[in-house]
Amino acid sequence: MLDVIQDIVVRQWNDLLARPSGPLSFRFLLQPVMAAFLAVRAGLRDARLGREPYFKLILTDAASRGQRIRRGLAATSRIAIFGFVMDAIYQVVALKTFYPVEALIVVFVLAIVPYFLIRGPADRVGRWWHERGLRQTGQTGE
């Protein structure tokens, strides 16, 4: 049993490490760029609407935690589905088979992680920019 698990883990690592040099390697640039674009858009929208920062609200406000998590999942679902399809195509072309766990790992690393790492800073920059504009025009923001 341990031999089977070891073989699967070794195969997955070999497959994952071979992806950047294989066909469709442009997705290693495309997926994080798309995730960054969507994250910046969502972060700026949060700042414009005056919403609390995403992770702060999830960690501190139990009442709205579920709603914010659902919003975050909805925002990342398109990029995740796109990444999953791209990796599935890669696997069929390059590996002649499909390993869904490997596709999920790739989607998580190339799309989900960049999205959540960029959304917070984009929100903070948007808040700073908005407050700066209010100060320059003499408005209070209320």
N, C-alpha and C positions, 0 to 999 in steps of 0.2 A: 504494500500500500504506500509506504513512504517513497519507494522508487517511482511509482506512478506520479505522485505529487511533485517529486523532484524533477522528473522529466517535463511535466507541464510547466513548472516555474522556469526551468532552463529554456524551454521552447519559447515561452512568452517573452523573456528578456531578450533572447536572440531576435525574435520577430520585431519587438519594439525598437531595439537598437538599429535594426536594418532599415526601418521606415524612412528616416531622413534622406537616405541615399537611393531609395527605390523610386518607382514611378509615382507620379502625383505628389512629389515632394513639395510642390508649391503650397500645399495645404498647411505645412508647418509655419508658413508666413501668413497665409490667408486667414486661418482660423483665429490666431491671436489678434490680428489686425481687426477682424470683424468683431471679436469680443470686446476689444478696446473701444471701438467706435460705439457699440451699443452701451457699454459701461459709461462712457463719457456722456452720451446722450441722456441716460437714466440719471446719472449723478447731477447733471446740470438741471434736469427737470425737477429733481428733488429739491435742489437749492432754490429754484425759481418759485416752487410751490410752498416753500418754507417747511418742508417735512424734516423731521428729525433725521440725523444720519442713520443709514440702514443698519449697521451692526450695533450701534449704540441702542437703538430702539429694540432690536431683537434681544439684546442682552438685559435690558433694564425694564421693559414694559411688557409684562406677561399678557396683558389684555389684548394688545394689538400684534403680538408676536406671530400668531398663526397667519393673520392677514398679510403681514409683511413678507413672511417666508413664501406664501403663495404667490405674491407679486414678484418676488425674486426668481422663483422657479418659472413663472410665466415669461419673465423677461429673458431668461437664459434658455428656455425650451427651444426656440427657433435655432439658435446657434448650436445647441447640443444635437438637435435632430440633423442639421446640416452636416456637422462634424461626424456624426455616426454614419450617415449615408456615404460621406466621402471616404471614411475609413473602410466601410464595407466594400466599396468599389475597389479600393486599393487591395484589400485582402483577396478579393476574387481574382483580380488581375495578377497580382504578384505571388500570392500564396496558394491560389487555386482552391481555397476553402474559406470559411468564415468562422472567426472566434469572437463571439460577442463580448467577452470579458476584456479582451485586448482593445476592442473598439471603445468600450466604456472608459478604459484607462486613458486612451489617447484623447477622447473628448474631454475628460476631466482635466487633464494636464494642459491641453491646448486651448480650451474654450472657457470652462467654468472657473478655473483658478485665475486666469487673467482678468475675467470679468469682475470677480469679486475683489481682486486686488486694486483695480483701477477705479471702480465706482466710488469708493469712499474719498480718495483724493480729488476726483472730479467734482464731487459734491462740495468739498471744502474750498476748492478754487472758485467754483460757482458762487458760493456764499460770500467769499472775499470780494469777488468781482462785483456782485450785486450791492454789497455794503459800501464798497468804494464809490460806485456810481451814485448811491443815495447821498453819501457825504459830499460829493462834488456838486450835486444839485441842491443841497440844503434840505433834503427831505429826511424824515425820520424813519421811514420804512414800516410804519404802523398803519 
